[in-house]
Amino acid sequence: MISSVYASGFCNGFEKGYITGFKQSSGSSFDPFTPFCPFQPFKDFNDPESDFEHGYIIGYEKGIADGRK
């Protein structure tokens, strides 16, 4: 049960980050379709402690890349 709480924080962050990154790189003001949340990768020493922030960063980077397509 605890793992789903962590996954949900990660996925919420991923969704918010993806939308922000996509809007910034595409110049669109509309919310894009958000892809399914990936499995949370293991954290490195440089990754944030918060699962939400970790998901946000990963989602943001994917949103930037997808918005440029």
N, C-alpha and C positions, 0 to 999 in steps of 0.2 A: 504494500500500500504506500509506503514512503517513497518508493521509486517513482510512482505516478505523480506525486506532488512535485518532485524535482523535474520530471519530464514536462509537466505542465508549465512550470516557470520558464524552462528553456524554450518550449514551443511558443509561449506568449511573447517572449523576447524575440524569437526568430520572426514571428509574424510582424511585429511592430518594426523591427529592423529592416525586413524585406520591403515593406511598404515605403518606409522613409528613403531607403537607398534607391528603389525603383523610381520614385517620384523625382528625386534629385537628378538622376542621370538621364531620365527620359524627358523631363520638363513637363510631364503630365500632372494635372491636379486631381485626376481620378485614381481611386484606390485600385491597384491591379489585383488580379486573381493570385492569391498566395499559394505557392506549391505546398505539398505535404511537408510537415516538419520532419527533418532527418533525425536519425538517432544522434543523441548527444555524444560527441567525441570526448575522449579523455582530455582532461585539462592539462595544459602545460604550465610551467612556472609563471609565464607572462600573462596567462589568461585570468580574467576577473574571478573573484571568489563567488559572486552571485551567478546562479544558473540563468536568471533572466538576462543579465548583461552578457553572459557568454552566448546565449542564443541570439541576442540583439546584434552582436558583432558579426556572427556568422550569417544571419539573415540580411544584414545591411550589405555585406560584401557580395552576397548572391544577388540581391536586388539591384545593386550598382551594375553588375555584369549583365543581368537580364535586361535592364533598362536601356542599355547601349545597343541591344540587338535590333 
